Amino acid sequence: MAQKITATLTINGQRQTITAAADTPLLWVLREQLKLTGTKFGCGAGQCGACTVHLNGQPVQSCLQTLQDVAGKTITTIEGLSKDGSHPLQKAWLAEQVPQCGYCQSGQIMRAAGLLKETPRPTREQIVEYMSPNICRCGTYARITRAIERAAKEMAA
Amino acid sequence: MERRDFLKRTGLTLGFLVAPGGLLRVVDAHACGEEGDVDLNAWVHISNSENTITVKCPTAEMGQGNYTAIPLLVAEELDADWRTIRVEQAPAEKAYANPDDFNVQGVGGTRATQGYWRTVRLAGAQARAILILNAAREWGVSPAECNTEPNNVVHAAAGRKMSYMEVAKLDNVTLDASLITEKHLKPSSQWRLIGRDARRLDVPLKVTGQARYGIDVQIPGMLYASILRPPVAALPQPLYGDGAENGPMKVDSAEALKIEGVVKVVELPHAVAVVGTDYWATVLGKRALKVEWRNGSLASQYDSEAKKREWATLAADRALKGRTFGNAGDFDAAFKTAAQTLSADYVTDHAHHACMEPFNATASMMHNDMELWSPTQGQTWAQQVCAKVTGLTEDKIRVHTTFLGGGFGAKTEQLPNAETAMLSKIMDKAVKVIWSREDDIKHGAYRPLAAQHLDAAIAADGRVLGWSHRVVADSVLARVRKTAWDQNPAIDSAVAVGMTQPYGIPNRHHEFVHQASGVPVGYWNAVGSGYTIFAVESFVDEVAAKLGKDPLQLRIDLLTDTRGKAVLERVRKLSDWSRPHDGMAMGVAYNHGGRGHGQIAQVVEVSVNRSSGAIRVHNVWAVADSGAVLQPRHLRQQLETGIIWGVSAALREQVTIKDGVVRQSSFNDYPVPRMDEIPEIHIELLQGGPELLSGAGQLGVAPMAPAIANAVYRLTGARLRALPMLPERMKLALGVMQGLGKQRIDSAT
């Protein structure tokens, strides 16, 4: 077992000092130590995207990042995407009524936020390609696509 | 302030409210019990102080929209202002039993709105009557002179009105609920809310990360548990067995206990739990365990490939008798004397749910009470199993149902609840059990593997005179409702759903042959109809091909149900069925719902990559009639989910089992659809009338596989009779066809 370490990270704009085994996945640090349960466990193997957060501004799967990997870095979770659910993607998700069971949606929104940062006006093909790491078992994909297009439009306006 | 006993003040409850456009918030215990905060009945709570009306939802919200649809039905009859409606999860209590689900509290098989449809509208009408009664009493007039408009009781004669919130402050009296009956319900022509889209009450929580699922439950000081399970697929139903036949024989926990954070290793009858102060420590502890297993169940001899061959032989052997149901005429006589006959065999693999949220549950046992937080589809079952494994009585088990990250039948399973209950009792603390994705896939409640044999008897003039359908499979009910099954082992409604002939064929024979396998089979999205409708609707096309008829027209000709004909006629138009195609082809399938009266016809447009064997679905046109449309957008969402499930189940979802061990383990080898694989979906809704209301959650699933197989046949001439239609199976079928010419082609199994 890995040694315990103490690491300082910036999470949703706040500095946090975490003590845990060095190999603890960031996912469980967020969920258990910081009670940020919007980031979900889906597979623990980087195959579903339910645990997507931003690491230094880039979407990553937090189940694959260890505490040691992320020490000193900046992390944004769904809880930190906006203060009050007012990010254009969140508003678009509401307008399109995207979620069904909703379990994957934090990850979907965080991944979409990464896309719009890289490509502010993505084509349908770019959306589909970029979003493919994230699974939605309810099959809300068509509405996810529409919501991303809606948010992109709003952000460009 | 005095109050009659039968109108009780709200107790001090800690619950969760969901508001339209609002946030998750804990109900403030101090705010309850204030003047004007009353329960009008088990379903409706009015809060004067908050200016809200809270509706209790009996069943879980797992994406199907219950948290909106159930309150909407109540609000319609209550004549409530939708903006003041909140929803709260009901506790596990008899008042919330689903009349259409074995009269227990739970949801599955598309039974929520269909099951509670009458109950909750009556509850709304009763609550409205109480409000009218009390306002009239205050005014000293007859209740008959009063009426309502949204959130107000109105006495038109005197030009006065009183809001529901104000009525709630009065010294209330209630009335005998049985006085309000179905005849007091609004006719559909007066519906104000039903039939119009309301925004889902759960959605705001789900875009901000605040929705609380089972896995998110946090209890101060709680422990976590990971559970090592036997290699063989095992998912005991705790009411009927502890799973010890596959359980641990010898446990070496020395290395696991060395891991910091691991508190205890607990031998359960069926598995070994590692309990710790954080989840990651328990994961590492689980990896460090060394366990020898009993491996004593029938499942250890189960090989899914061999079973398909074995059971296909049984399905074709009419001497082997099973249980028949819904038969008419004399099929055997019709078959013997028929001018032409046709027979075909279909086989389907196991499939798995792969809910995004793996199994989990949290329990806290204190003295003689237990609280359970669970993403469960079955509240009554949860109470029963927790009582059984802890020795408490059922009334001592308080069930808190959380949001479900997918259900699809899987979360009717009760083992996670039993595990956390046992561990909480042993540890004397709150314990959360989280299953790994690998365990979720290797120990699921799989859709049964099925072998089916169909025969048709056709007259010289082309009339279809006889139809026989035999299915060989293990039984879901024998596993999950064993007591009822043992008492009356009639037909397994989960396994055989969809078999009953919808077409007007005079001599019909349906038969289910049960083969015990020891492998856990359970409820799945539309369960049996995933394979029975595949066989029925593929075979109708095979009959059409033999007769040289258009398969869509043949269905219309054979059906007697006018609603069935209507959905087919409509989908023909919508899909432009007869238009020519370039490198693609269309296929059609029809589903008469299985449960209730739902009707759907689906047309797909597919292409086949002849070198890889991959089938691609480009377009799906679906026309559905589920009686009444309560929420058009929700209904479309449900149908889309079903269609995407159906495509996935048709083309790729496959669990293979060797010596009882499931070979798949995660999303890499049990792939589910991603965004780049979704067809364009075009849906149209018809309304057969509210008296024919039926659930729609599963309606769209089953027709996808036969529609695709039928399209592939029209495109390539190769008839695929095995699910899933994997690329290698498609290639094999194309190769066989090239070798044999365009004769009868059986796909590889």
HADDOCK unambig.tbl for C-alpha pairs under 7 A between the chains (distance, minus, plus):
assign (segid A and resid 1 and name CA) (segid B and resid 259 and name CA) 6.73 0.50 0.50
assign (segid A and resid 24 and name CA) (segid B and resid 280 and name CA) 6.34 0.50 0.50
assign (segid A and resid 37 and name CA) (segid B and resid 216 and name CA) 5.75 0.50 0.50
assign (segid A and resid 38 and name CA) (segid B and resid 209 and name CA) 3.82 0.50 0.50
assign (segid A and resid 38 and name CA) (segid B and resid 210 and name CA) 6.12 0.50 0.50
assign (segid A and resid 42 and name CA) (segid B and resid 356 and name CA) 5.59 0.50 0.50
assign (segid A and resid 42 and name CA) (segid B and resid 357 and name CA) 5.98 0.50 0.50
assign (segid A and resid 42 and name CA) (segid B and resid 358 and name CA) 6.88 0.50 0.50
assign (segid A and resid 42 and name CA) (segid B and resid 437 and name CA) 6.93 0.50 0.50
assign (segid A and resid 43 and name CA) (segid B and resid 437 and name CA) 5.00 0.50 0.50
assign (segid A and resid 47 and name CA) (segid B and resid 667 and name CA) 6.15 0.50 0.50
assign (segid A and resid 47 and name CA) (segid B and resid 668 and name CA) 6.91 0.50 0.50
assign (segid A and resid 78 and name CA) (segid B and resid 208 and name CA) 6.16 0.50 0.50
assign (segid A and resid 78 and name CA) (segid B and resid 209 and name CA) 5.90 0.50 0.50
assign (segid A and resid 79 and name CA) (segid B and resid 208 and name CA) 6.17 0.50 0.50
assign (segid A and resid 79 and name CA) (segid B and resid 209 and name CA) 6.13 0.50 0.50
assign (segid A and resid 85 and name CA) (segid B and resid 208 and name CA) 5.75 0.50 0.50
assign (segid A and resid 90 and name CA) (segid B and resid 207 and name CA) 5.72 0.50 0.50
assign (segid A and resid 93 and name CA) (segid B and resid 207 and name CA) 6.81 0.50 0.50
assign (segid A and resid 94 and name CA) (segid B and resid 203 and name CA) 6.75 0.50 0.50
assign (segid A and resid 94 and name CA) (segid B and resid 204 and name CA) 6.68 0.50 0.50
assign (segid A and resid 97 and name CA) (segid B and resid 203 and name CA) 6.84 0.50 0.50
assign (segid A and resid 99 and name CA) (segid B and resid 203 and name CA) 6.23 0.50 0.50
assign (segid A and resid 99 and name CA) (segid B and resid 206 and name CA) 6.73 0.50 0.50
assign (segid A and resid 100 and name CA) (segid B and resid 63 and name CA) 3.89 0.50 0.50
assign (segid A and resid 100 and name CA) (segid B and resid 64 and name CA) 6.51 0.50 0.50
assign (segid A and resid 101 and name CA) (segid B and resid 62 and name CA) 4.88 0.50 0.50
assign (segid A and resid 101 and name CA) (segid B and resid 63 and name CA) 3.47 0.50 0.50
assign (segid A and resid 101 and name CA) (segid B and resid 404 and name CA) 6.49 0.50 0.50
assign (segid A and resid 101 and name CA) (segid B and resid 405 and name CA) 5.32 0.50 0.50
assign (segid A and resid 101 and name CA) (segid B and resid 406 and name CA) 5.60 0.50 0.50
assign (segid A and resid 102 and name CA) (segid B and resid 63 and name CA) 6.89 0.50 0.50
assign (segid A and resid 102 and name CA) (segid B and resid 206 and name CA) 5.51 0.50 0.50
assign (segid A and resid 102 and name CA) (segid B and resid 405 and name CA) 6.63 0.50 0.50
assign (segid A and resid 103 and name CA) (segid B and resid 356 and name CA) 6.58 0.50 0.50
assign (segid A and resid 103 and name CA) (segid B and resid 357 and name CA) 6.77 0.50 0.50
assign (segid A and resid 103 and name CA) (segid B and resid 405 and name CA) 4.84 0.50 0.50
assign (segid A and resid 104 and name CA) (segid B and resid 356 and name CA) 6.91 0.50 0.50
assign (segid A and resid 105 and name CA) (segid B and resid 206 and name CA) 6.80 0.50 0.50
assign (segid A and resid 105 and name CA) (segid B and resid 207 and name CA) 6.59 0.50 0.50
assign (segid A and resid 106 and name CA) (segid B and resid 207 and name CA) 6.41 0.50 0.50
assign (segid A and resid 106 and name CA) (segid B and resid 209 and name CA) 5.95 0.50 0.50
assign (segid A and resid 128 and name CA) (segid B and resid 675 and name CA) 5.79 0.50 0.50
assign (segid A and resid 128 and name CA) (segid B and resid 676 and name CA) 5.60 0.50 0.50
assign (segid A and resid 129 and name CA) (segid B and resid 676 and name CA) 6.84 0.50 0.50
assign (segid A and resid 131 and name CA) (segid B and resid 675 and name CA) 6.78 0.50 0.50
assign (segid A and resid 132 and name CA) (segid B and resid 674 and name CA) 5.64 0.50 0.50
assign (segid A and resid 132 and name CA) (segid B and resid 675 and name CA) 5.36 0.50 0.50
assign (segid A and resid 132 and name CA) (segid B and resid 676 and name CA) 6.37 0.50 0.50
assign (segid A and resid 135 and name CA) (segid B and resid 674 and name CA) 5.64 0.50 0.50
assign (segid A and resid 137 and name CA) (segid B and resid 355 and name CA) 6.63 0.50 0.50
assign (segid A and resid 137 and name CA) (segid B and resid 356 and name CA) 6.45 0.50 0.50
assign (segid A and resid 138 and name CA) (segid B and resid 641 and name CA) 5.35 0.50 0.50
assign (segid A and resid 139 and name CA) (segid B and resid 641 and name CA) 5.31 0.50 0.50
assign (segid A and resid 139 and name CA) (segid B and resid 644 and name CA) 6.19 0.50 0.50
assign (segid A and resid 141 and name CA) (segid B and resid 675 and name CA) 5.72 0.50 0.50
